[in-house]
Amino acid sequence: MTKIFETPLYPYKRCNDQDAGASVRHKVVIIGAGPVGLAMGIDLAQEGIEVVIVDDNDKVSFGSRAICFAKRPLEILDRLGCGQPMVDKGVEWDVGKVFFDDREVYKFDLLPEEGHQRPAFINLQQYYFEEYLVNRVRELEAAGAPIEIRGGNKVTAIGTHDDHVTLEIDTQEGSYNLEAEWLIPCDGAGSPTRKMLGLDFVGRVFEDNFLIADVIMEADFPTERWFWFDPPFNKGQSALLHKQPDGVWRIDLQLGWDIDKEKEKKPENVIPRLKAMLGDDVQFELEWVSIYTFQCRRMEAFRHGRVMFAGDAAHQVSPFGARGANSGLQDTDNLAWKLKLVMEGKAPDSLLDSYNVERVHGAEENILNSSRSTDFITPKSEMSRLLRDAVLDLSEHHEFARPLVNSGRLSVPCTYDGSPLNSSDALDGPARTRPGSACPDVPLGDDYLLPKLGGNFTLLTIDADAPDMVEEDGIEVTRLALSVKDDKSGALKARYLGDATSAVYLIRPDQHVAARRPNYDDNLFRAAIRRATGKE
């Protein structure tokens, strides 16, 4: 059977722009048909915004690459129409175990509370993720949505102007030019767009390398995340084991800094390492091998006029913690609704500056956590190593030491504390739903809260009166009325009320809280709407 990553899903096809004789202008052009670019295109197309996605490739990624998808990105994908196939195919997990030498010293549960539609994490190869996104694009195309993927279209030059961006595109049939009102580069860590515009990253490159191996095997390991410090099969280093669909297991082995990368990737060198870990009697087949270097870096600014970077093109983190693709999806979730309002004339251009403010904040948070994980996993001095090993020893029997163990703090949604779009918090409610935070899910009978919020501004009332619809300067906000009387699980009260008896929340289209108060005040909530759309 031909593997999906060997099959062109968006092969080159000559487009009308190549025969136009002059540059054709499009509303939005996205560079890169990876997970972030496809998600960005789907989000915009669902809102009726014309978008063209260009990529010099014509198929999904080779190898598993990003494999861990957290609950919040899965909730975003639900809104984009492709969350269910991810969950159906993916391997669900919420338990992780940490080993020191050959001893289990720590176990954790990522989703100890109930009442969420989506699991804490699933493991799924990136090529499946990209396939489901391409399938969703095809569904939208068939329904008449204004979205197009152009494979075999390589951007070779970019020019920026006050009201548009020009692009030169190279194809197998020659070059052509087009224009974009807005350009969104999602072209990965090595972003050619970033280089063409003379932009760069700031941050750290850590002196360490890890071998990634996708291994096909039958194994009776439980569906858990296993991380080893200083294991017998990789002394002085670390290792990671994850289960994926189709009998594929992801293994990461720390190699150190001074290595010959090409030599280490050869099967004759990889297989003995894997046999030392798995045992000589385990039969396995290599599907994919790669080597990566820890990097925690970002662009100084994600917005440059009419060009807005997203995903790995804007920021990089080490993979322990699953912050790459997950944070990239949160970039698209933050940007799409803002760009829509600006394009429709319902918000000022300055609203897009909040994309830069909020997602740089998110990148800094991810880089901080990822850097701390990297420093714990790969100590830079003998004293640091002694301290780490003492923490691991203590964690086996003493609970106080376990929060200090850092095998990769796993991805959680960013809270935009200090965002210019937040209104002051007037509710003495739970910290987890303060302004700037992503809404946690709640079971509502046979349904859940987040699907009811959808992707529009919502006035969420809990045992409080308010108008069914508020229109403020072109922004329509519809009401979702709930009551703790119907809250059989207690999750609504615990997550949104706390000790309060009533609450009114203004929820943004990306399901982040913009404002909350104990009761509805028309003037104050209208001001909060203006603030959340960059008008105050």
C-alpha positions in Angstrom: 0.0 0.0 0.0 1.3 3.5 -0.9 1.9 5.5 2.2 0.1 8.8 2.5 3.3 10.8 2.7 4.3 9.5 -0.7 1.1 10.5 -2.4 0.6 14.0 -3.8 -2.6 15.5 -2.2 -2.4 18.9 -3.9 -0.4 18.3 -7.1 0.7 21.2 -9.3 -2.1 22.4 -11.6 -1.9 25.5 -13.8 -4.1 28.3 -12.4 -5.8 31.2 -14.1 -3.4 33.7 -12.5 -0.7 32.3 -14.7 -2.6 33.3 -17.9 -3.9 36.7 -16.6 -1.2 38.8 -18.2 -1.0 41.0 -15.1 -0.7 40.4 -11.4 -4.0 39.2 -9.8 -4.7 40.5 -6.3 -6.1 38.1 -3.7 -7.4 38.9 -0.3 -5.1 36.6 1.7 -2.2 34.5 0.6 -0.7 31.9 2.9 2.8 30.5 2.3 3.1 26.9 3.5 0.6 24.0 3.4 1.7 22.5 6.6 -0.6 22.2 9.7 -0.5 25.9 10.6 -1.0 27.2 7.0 -3.9 24.8 6.3 -5.6 25.6 9.6 -5.2 29.3 9.0 -6.7 28.9 5.5 -9.6 26.9 6.8 -10.4 29.4 9.5 -10.5 32.3 7.0 -12.5 30.4 4.4 -15.1 29.3 6.8 -15.7 33.1 7.4 -16.0 33.7 3.7 -12.6 35.3 3.2 -10.9 34.4 0.0 -7.6 32.7 0.6 -4.9 31.1 -1.6 -2.3 28.7 0.0 0.9 28.2 -1.9 3.6 25.6 -1.3 6.5 24.3 -3.3 5.6 20.8 -2.1 2.6 18.7 -3.2 2.2 16.2 -0.4 2.0 15.9 3.4 5.1 15.7 5.6 7.3 12.7 5.7 7.7 11.1 9.1 5.6 11.6 12.3 7.2 15.0 13.2 4.7 16.7 15.5 2.8 13.9 17.2 1.3 15.2 20.5 -1.9 17.3 20.2 -3.3 18.9 23.4 -6.9 19.4 24.4 -7.1 23.1 23.5 -5.8 22.7 19.9 -8.2 19.8 19.5 -11.0 22.1 20.6 -9.8 24.6 18.0 -9.8 21.9 15.3 -13.4 21.0 16.3 -14.4 24.6 15.3 -12.5 24.1 12.0 -14.4 20.9 11.2 -11.6 18.4 11.6 -11.2 17.6 15.3 -13.2 14.4 15.2 -11.1 12.5 12.7 -8.0 13.5 14.7 -9.5 12.0 17.9 -10.9 8.9 16.1 -7.5 8.0 14.6 -5.3 9.3 17.5 -4.1 7.4 20.5 -5.5 9.1 23.7 -3.4 9.4 26.8 -3.2 11.4 29.9 -0.7 9.5 32.1 3.0 10.1 32.1 5.7 8.3 33.9 9.3 9.4 34.7 12.1 7.0 35.2 15.6 7.5 36.7 18.0 4.8 35.7 15.7 1.8 35.8 13.3 3.0 38.5 9.9 4.7 38.2 10.2 7.8 40.3 7.1 9.9 39.3 3.7 9.5 37.7 1.3 12.2 36.7 -2.2 12.7 35.2 -2.7 15.5 32.8 -6.5 15.7 33.1 -7.5 14.6 36.6 -10.9 16.4 36.3 -13.9 15.2 34.3 -16.3 17.1 32.2 -14.3 17.8 29.0 -15.3 16.7 25.6 -11.7 16.3 24.4 -8.9 14.3 26.0 -5.8 15.8 27.6 -3.6 14.6 24.6 -3.7 12.4 21.6 -0.7 11.1 19.7 -1.1 11.2 15.9 1.5 11.3 13.1 1.6 14.7 11.5 1.0 13.3 8.0 -2.5 12.2 9.2 -3.1 15.6 10.7 -2.2 17.3 7.4 -4.4 14.8 5.4 -7.4 15.6 7.5 -6.8 19.3 7.0 -6.5 18.9 3.3 -9.7 16.8 3.3 -11.4 19.7 5.1 -10.1 22.1 2.5 -11.6 19.9 -0.2 -15.0 19.9 1.6 -15.0 23.6 1.8 -14.0 23.9 -1.9 -16.9 21.6 -2.8 -19.3 23.7 -0.8 -18.2 26.8 -2.7 -15.9 28.3 0.0 -13.2 30.7 -1.4 -10.1 28.5 -0.7 -7.4 27.1 -3.0 -4.2 25.1 -2.5 -1.5 25.5 -5.1 1.1 22.8 -4.9 4.4 23.1 -6.8 4.2 26.9 -6.3 7.4 28.2 -4.8 7.6 31.9 -3.6 11.0 33.3 -4.8 10.6 37.0 -4.2 8.4 39.3 -2.0 7.8 43.0 -2.1 6.0 44.9 0.7 3.8 48.0 0.1 1.4 50.1 2.2 -1.7 48.4 0.9 -0.5 45.0 -0.5 2.3 42.5 -0.9 3.7 41.3 -4.2 4.9 37.8 -4.7 6.9 36.1 -7.5 5.9 32.4 -7.8 8.1 29.8 -9.6 6.4 26.7 -11.0 7.4 23.9 -13.4 5.8 25.9 -16.2 7.7 29.1 -15.4 7.1 32.1 -13.1 4.2 34.4 -12.5 3.3 37.2 -10.2 0.4 37.8 -7.8 -0.6 40.3 -5.1 -2.0 39.8 -1.7 -3.8 42.3 0.5 -2.5 40.3 3.4 0.3 37.7 3.5 0.7 35.1 6.2 3.9 33.1 6.1 3.6 29.7 7.7 6.6 28.2 6.0 8.3 26.6 8.9 11.4 27.0 11.1 13.7 27.7 8.1 11.1 30.2 6.7 12.4 31.4 3.3 9.9 34.3 3.6 11.6 35.5 6.8 15.0 35.4 5.1 13.7 37.2 2.0 12.4 40.0 4.2 15.7 40.2 6.1 14.3 39.1 9.4 15.7 36.7 11.9 15.2 34.9 15.2 16.4 35.9 18.7 17.0 33.3 21.4 19.0 30.2 22.3 20.3 27.2 20.5 21.2 24.5 23.0 24.2 22.3 22.6 22.5 19.0 22.4 21.1 16.6 19.7 18.3 14.1 19.9 17.7 11.1 17.6 14.1 10.6 16.6 13.1 7.1 15.4 9.6 6.0 14.3 9.5 2.3 14.9 6.9 -0.1 13.7 6.5 -2.9 16.2 4.1 -5.0 18.3 4.6 -4.1 21.9 2.6 -4.4 25.1 3.7 -1.1 26.6 0.7 0.9 28.0 -0.6 4.0 26.3 1.5 6.4 28.4 4.3 8.9 28.0 7.5 7.4 29.3 10.6 9.5 29.9 13.9 8.2 31.2 16.7 10.2 32.8 20.1 8.3 32.7 18.6 5.0 31.6 20.8 1.8 31.4 20.4 1.7 27.6 21.5 5.3 27.1 23.8 6.1 30.1 24.3 9.7 31.0 21.6 10.8 28.5 17.8 10.6 28.3 15.0 8.9 26.3 11.4 9.2 25.5 8.8 6.7 24.3 5.3 7.5 22.8 2.7 5.2 21.2 1.2 6.2 17.9 -1.5 4.7 15.6 -0.8 1.8 13.3 1.7 0.1 15.6 4.2 3.0 15.3 6.2 4.0 18.4 8.1 7.3 18.6 11.5 7.0 20.4 13.7 10.0 21.2 17.3 9.3 22.3 19.6 12.0 23.5 23.0 11.8 21.7 25.0 14.8 23.0 26.5 17.7 21.1 29.6 16.7 19.3 28.3 14.1 16.9 28.3 13.2 13.2 24.6 13.7 12.4 24.6 11.9 9.1 26.5 8.9 10.6 24.1 8.7 13.6 21.1 8.5 11.2 22.3 5.4 9.4 20.3 2.2 10.2 23.5 0.3 11.2 24.0 2.8 14.0 20.3 3.4 14.9 19.3 -0.2 15.2 21.8 -1.2 18.0 20.7 1.8 20.1 17.1 0.7 19.7 17.9 -2.9 20.5 19.7 -1.8 23.7 16.4 -0.1 24.7 13.8 -2.6 23.6 15.7 -5.9 23.9 17.1 -8.2 21.3 13.9 -10.3 21.1 11.7 -7.4 20.0 11.1 -7.3 16.3 10.8 -3.8 14.8 11.1 -1.9 11.5 12.4 1.6 11.1 9.9 3.9 9.4 11.6 7.3 9.8 14.8 8.6 11.4 15.8 12.2 12.1 18.0 14.3 14.4 17.0 17.6 15.9 18.8 20.2 18.0 17.1 22.1 20.8 16.2 25.6 19.9 14.2 28.2 21.8 13.9 31.2 19.6 11.4 33.7 18.1 11.1 36.6 15.8 11.2 39.9 17.7 7.8 40.8 16.1 5.3 38.6 14.3 3.6 41.4 12.4 5.4 43.4 9.8 2.8 45.7 8.1 0.7 43.5 5.9 2.8 40.4 6.6 2.0 38.3 9.7 4.1 35.3 10.6 2.6 32.2 12.4 3.8 28.8 13.6 7.4 27.7 13.4 8.1 30.6 11.0 7.6 32.9 13.9 8.9 30.9 16.9 10.7 27.6 17.7 10.8 25.6 20.9 12.4 22.3 21.8 9.9 19.5 21.3 9.7 18.3 24.9 6.4 19.7 26.0 4.6 19.5 22.6 4.5 23.2 22.1 5.3 23.5 18.4 2.2 22.6 16.4 0.0 23.2 19.4 1.2 26.8 19.7 1.0 27.3 16.0 -2.7 26.4 16.0 -3.2 28.9 18.8 -1.5 31.5 16.5 -4.1 30.9 13.8 -7.0 30.9 16.3 -5.8 34.3 17.5 -5.2 35.9 14.1 -8.1 34.8 12.0 -11.0 36.6 13.7 -9.0 39.8 14.0 -8.0 39.8 10.4 -11.7 39.2 9.4 -12.9 42.2 11.4 -10.2 44.5 10.0 -10.9 43.3 6.4 -14.7 43.9 6.9 -14.0 47.4 8.3 -15.5 46.5 11.7 -12.2 47.0 13.5 -9.2 49.3 13.1 -5.9 48.0 11.6 -4.4 48.4 15.0 -6.4 45.3 16.2 -3.8 43.2 14.4 -1.1 44.7 16.6 -2.8 42.7 19.4 -1.9 39.5 17.5 1.7 40.4 17.9 1.3 41.4 21.6 -0.6 38.3 22.6 1.2 35.7 20.5 4.6 37.0 21.4 3.5 36.7 25.0 2.5 33.1 24.2 5.8 32.4 22.5 7.7 33.8 25.5 5.8 31.6 27.8 6.5 28.5 25.7 10.2 29.4 25.4 10.5 29.9 29.1 8.9 26.6 29.9 10.8 24.8 27.1 14.1 26.3 28.2 13.6 25.2 31.8 12.8 21.7 30.5 15.9 21.7 28.4 18.1 22.9 31.3 16.7 20.1 33.5 17.0 17.4 30.9 20.5 18.4 29.8 22.3 20.0 32.8 25.1 22.4 31.8 27.3 21.8 34.8 28.2 19.0 37.2 26.5 20.9 40.1 23.3 21.2 38.0 23.4 17.5 37.3 23.9 16.6 41.0 20.9 18.8 41.9 18.7 17.3 39.2 19.6 13.7 40.2 18.9 14.5 43.9 15.4 15.8 42.9 14.8 12.6 40.9 15.8 10.5 43.8 13.6 12.4 46.3 10.6 12.3 43.9 10.4 8.5 44.2 9.2 8.7 47.8 8.5 12.4 48.6 5.7 14.3 47.0 7.2 17.7 47.6 10.0 17.0 45.1 7.7 15.9 42.2 6.7 19.4 41.0 10.5 20.1 40.5 10.8 17.2 38.0 10.8 18.6 34.5 10.8 16.1 31.7 8.9 18.6 29.5 6.1 20.8 30.9 3.3 19.9 28.6 1.4 22.4 26.4 -1.4 24.3 28.0 -3.4 27.2 26.5 -1.8 30.6 27.0 -3.6 33.2 29.2 -3.2 36.7 27.7 -2.6 38.5 31.0 -2.1 42.2 30.3 -3.6 42.1 26.8 -4.8 45.5 25.5 -8.1 43.7 24.6 -8.9 42.7 28.2 -11.3 44.7 30.4 -10.6 45.0 34.1 -11.8 41.9 36.1 -14.9 42.8 38.2 -15.8 39.3 39.3 -14.3 37.5 42.3 -14.3 34.3 40.4 -12.0 31.4 39.5 -8.5 32.5 38.3 -8.7 30.0 35.4 -11.4 32.1 33.7 -10.0 35.6 34.3 -9.9 37.9 31.3 -7.3 36.7 28.8 -7.8 33.0 29.6 -9.1 30.3 27.2 -12.6 29.1 28.2 -12.5 25.7 29.9 -15.1 23.2 28.6 -18.2 22.3 30.7 -20.7 19.4 30.1 -24.2 20.7 29.3 -26.5 17.7 29.3 -25.7 15.8 26.1 -23.5 18.6 24.8 -20.6 20.8 25.9 -20.0 24.5 26.3 -17.3 25.1 23.7 -19.3 24.0 20.7 -22.1 26.4 21.8 -19.7 29.3 21.9 -18.6 28.6 18.4 -16.4 31.3 16.7 -18.3 34.5 17.4 -18.5 37.0 20.2 -20.7 35.6 22.9 -22.3 37.0 26.1 -22.2 34.1 28.5 -24.6 34.7 31.4 -24.9 32.4 34.4 -28.0 33.1 36.5 -27.9 36.7 35.3 -30.2 38.8 33.0 -28.9 40.4 29.8 -30.2 41.2 26.3 -30.3 38.3 23.8 -28.2 40.3 21.4 -26.0 43.3 21.8 -24.9 45.3 18.7 -22.0 47.7 19.2 -20.4 49.6 16.3 -21.0 46.7 13.8 -20.1 43.9 16.2 -23.0 41.5 17.1 -22.8 39.7 20.4 -25.3 36.9 21.0 -26.2 35.6 24.5 -25.8 32.1 25.8 -27.8 31.8 29.0 -26.9 29.1 31.5 -27.9 28.3 35.1 -26.3 26.3 37.9 -29.7 24.7 38.4 -28.9 22.6 35.4 -25.3 22.1 36.3 -25.5 18.5 37.4 -21.7 18.0 37.2 -20.8 21.1 39.2 -18.3 22.0 36.6 -20.0 25.3 35.5 -20.0 26.7 39.0 -16.4 25.5 39.7 -14.9 26.8 36.5 -16.9 30.0 35.9 -18.6 31.1 39.2 -16.5 30.0 42.2 -18.1 31.7 45.2 -20.1 34.2 43.1 -23.8 33.7 42.7 -24.0 35.0 39.1 -21.7 36.1 36.3 -21.7 37.6 32.8 -18.7 36.9 30.5 -17.8 38.5 27.2 -16.2 35.7 25.2 -14.1 36.5 22.1 -14.4 34.5 18.8 -11.3 32.5 19.8 -13.1 31.5 23.0 -10.8 33.6 25.3 -12.4 35.7 28.0 -12.4 39.5 27.3 -14.4 40.6 30.3 -16.4 39.3 33.3 -18.7 40.9 35.8 -21.2 39.6 38.4 -24.1 41.2 36.5 -24.8 42.8 33.1 -24.1 46.5 32.8 -24.9 47.8 29.3 -22.4 50.7 29.3 -19.6 48.7 30.7 -20.1 45.7 28.4 -20.4 47.9 25.3 -17.1 49.5 26.4 -15.7 46.0 26.8 -16.8 45.1 23.2 -15.1 48.2 21.8 -11.9 47.3 23.8 -11.9 43.7 22.6 -12.1 44.9 19.0 -9.3 47.4 19.4 -11.5 50.5 19.5 -10.6 51.7 23.0 
